Structures are given as structure tokens and as C-alpha cells.
């Protein structure tokens, strides 16, 4: 494990102990075997007959519809099986990022690519909550048998969202997890099944674009970016989604009404960010002020009295880099939906 990752992991642990919900890993031990992996052992495991994605590797890559010049990120590259398959298909005009949490894997992929004369691969040691890719740099993020290893799904997927170009896409391949059908290993190894993973990815800002059915125990799905907005430009996230994401620390809620309205009654979970302040301060001033109040690694739900002012606040906060999602219902209706009022 690199010193950088060790420090970041320690920092995450410290935050967990302090009660920051989003900083709690959804599966703290899932990547334990990758802290100091024996590469040879994993080559035998990942690159051998009988592993479904290995046996169907050509079909999996063919379905990705790679083209010369594309930039592709192999997220969770492991020993580099798919990285080395992707590289010649995007040609020397393209770029492949071999992304993995284990430096030993990244070093191995770079070494084997060099030995095979592959010159368009760059290794990236990621962190537990970020792919560590440049913004607006990738046409396709390829995630094969790796999503279930994401300890911080929203944060990691938002880092991928930022790395993708506006028309960028994701290809996800992972195990089906079905009670009574899947093997005991899959049932014990995966924290959830396809519907949960798809919902998490959609909530991070994507929608399903295509699904292929050629695998027996896994699934292949393509996602594209989505603004997750209705015709009125309010978020399409359900109230149940909002409640759940607030409860587990993935999201935060703000109130863009004015101070006098806030004083007359507000949600216990909300932060006051008046629209007049958003309009009255420069971008630099807002960035500095909001940095103390709003994290940029969470979904920010936004409400007002009746769903109008949130539409004015949204572009201002988007410009500052927030994943801002305006709610169509206002304070009174949210209370009616079960949101707790402040004392």
C-alpha cells in the first residue's frame, strides 16, 4: 500500500469515527486482499479458464464498441487482462488508463504493457473514494467485476462522472446476486445485487442506455450521463431516495428561502443558503463561504417554499461544482412527507 493511500485510508477511518456518514465504507473489508496483493496469485485467479469474464472476454470487449482515438479507463484493472485488450483497439491515437487501488497491480500492468510494446497505457493508483482521473478526459469507463469493491460508491462514481466527457459512458460488468440461485461465494462476497448497484449508479448521475444478455452469472450494462431532471427541471429523485441518502450521509439538504422565512420554521436537517446571498456574492466569495457549509462530495438537495426559487439557485451552485438537485415540493410539503421540523 502506498504511503499516500495509507494516509487517505487513515483519514477516512478517523472521519468514520467522528460520525460522518458518507465516509463510512459500505464494505470495509472488501479490499483487504488488495492491500499487499501477490500479483502472480491474482494472475492465476483472474486470467484463467472457468472465470466467466475471462471465457467471454472477447464478447465483453466487442460489445463496448471501442474506436480508434478513444480514451478508456479500465477501473479496477487488476492484472491488466482487459487493459491489454483495450489498448490496441483504441490504437496509438487513443489512451487507456489502468486504474487500481493496488500499486502492485498498476506497476505490473505498466510493466507487461511495456514488454508487449503497448505505448498508450498509463497506470493510475486510485483511492478508496476516487478514480483519480483528470476531469473531462475519458470517453468510456470500463468497470468489470470491480463495482462491488467500491467502498464509497457515490463518491467514486461522481469522480468517474467528472472524468467522463459530456458524451462519455460507463460499461458495467458484475455478478448477478440472486438468493437461491447464485453461488454461496457470490452471496457472501457481494453486498447487493444488480438492482441496487444500478440504482446507486443512476443516483450518481447516470441512466441505463443498453443491456446485453450473453453472460450466465454476470450482467453487462452501458450507462450514459443523465441530468436526472423532470420537464420542470426539478430532480427526478424520489422522496424515498432523498430520505435514504440524507439518512446515510450521501446527501445534504439546503433551504434557499430567506432568513425571516427560515426563522418562522425550517427542516431540522437543512442548512440555510438564501437565494439573495447566492445572487449577491461573487463566485470566489461564494466558494469561500460555502466551503465551510457544504461539501462537494455529497448530493445537495435544495428546497424553497414552493419549488420556484430552487431553479434560480441551481445553476449558481452547479457553476461552483456542486451536485445540486432542486426539489419540486417546498417546506410545508416536505414536513407533510415526514421530514422533521427543527425545534
C-alpha angles and dihedrals in degrees: 000000000000120000089240093055092044091056093046092049090049090050090051090051091051091051090049090056089052093058102254097152099200090054092062111102113238088219112014097186099042094100098038093111090056097058092089104001123188099229095203091056092051092048088058090048100042102035105046139101114268096044103110098220090048093050091048097036095122093051091046093053094040090056090056089069094217118194134196112273097026122136110224130184116207098205111204091013094177111177092354102255094142096031090063090047094049097047099070092043093060089041126211088303088065133066132224124197114202101206122189140148092228115076089202090063093046092050090049093050093050091047095049092045090052091049090052093047094249107151105173100071124102121187119224124190104210130197131237092267106027138050088214093222126146116262117263092006108115135071096188134019110203114200113181121175087336109092092079086060092060106114093187104033100177096045093046094046092048089052087053090046090056092046093053121088116240091269093036120131142198128227112201124194118177143142124284108238110200123161111239092015110052121077120265089248092058093043091052097038101048120065092206146359136254098283092055094047093046091049091050092051092046091051089053089062109282142105132206111264101172143356126201123203109206102108125085103205100016138049134228117211133171119209131192130196117276131188089212092219133139125228087272090055093247120130118275091212109123123241088246089055091050093050093047095047092047090049095051094044097249091115142034129200128222133193115218096189119112126272095259091054091046091051090053090058139321143172117277091227097047132102119213113240105161118211089227089061092048089052096041102052130069119246091257092049092048093048091053095045097044093045087074092049113029129044118218093213095069136069109259113211114199129203138172133170100296110354100272107098092047088069090058092046096048101072091046092055093040089056088056091054102260124143090231120181118187118215119222094214124069138221100288093046091048089054087050088053091058103269110147119247119226115254 
